[in-house]
Amino acid sequence: MKRIINGFEVDWASERVFAEQQTAPNYGYLFEVSADRKRIVRCAHISAVGGDFDNPDGDAERFEKDARQAAEKFLGFEREGK
């Protein structure tokens, strides 16, 4: 189930979790998930979503922590069935 958490649209992408930032600059983060779907293992991919950014690497890395927190909350909601 797709959810908006802390400014990120978060949803499953096969066996991974995808978190897309909803405000500019927009980045998408693809996270690998543990086999039991309880935790984020690592960020597998970061991409700019539409637009041309001046400092894509710096901005994307800066927002990765927020995206990871949103993805972790998403996993918690999924486990609780909310």
N, C-alpha and C positions, 0 to 999 in steps of 0.2 A: 504494500500500500504506500503510495506516494505521500510524503509529509513535508510541511514547511517547518523547519527547526532553526531558530537563530539566524534567519535570513538566508538559509540554504534550502533548496528543494532537494529532498533526499529520497532515493528509491533503490530497489534492487536492480542490478544489471547482471543477470544470470546469477552466478555465485558470488558476486562482488556487490559493493554498495557504491552508488554514484551520488555525489553531492555537488549541486550547481549553485553558485552564488547568485542571488537574485538582484543585487545592486551592482552598479558599475564600480570598478572593472569586474566583468563577469568571468569567472573561471570554473572549470569543471574538474572534480577530483574523483578518481576511481580508486577505491580502497579494497585491498584483499582482506578477507574475513577468515577467522579461524574456522576449523571444520565444525565446531559445535555452535557457530554463529553467535558467540558471546563477546568477541572482541575484534578490534581492528588489528591486523597483522602489520600492514604497511601501506603506504600510498604507492600504488602501482603506476599511476599516470596523472599528469596535470595538463590541462589544455585551456587555452583562451577560447571563450565562447563569443563569437561575433565581435567585430570591432578591431581596431588597430591600437595596440597599447605601447606606450613609450618604454616601459620597464617591465615586460611580462614576467621575467624570472624572479625579480625582487618582489613584485606585488604578489605573485602566485605563492611564493614561499611564505610570505608574511601572513597570508590568509589560510594557509594549510592547517594550522593549529585549530582555527575556528571550524573549518570543514570537518576535521577529524572529530572534534567534540560533537558536532551535529550528527555525524555518522554513528558515533558511539551511543548517543541518546536514541537514535533511530533503532539501533539493535536492541536497546533496552525496552523500547515500546513494542517492538516485534515479539520479544520474549514474553512480555506481559499480556500480549494480545489486545493492546489498547488501540 
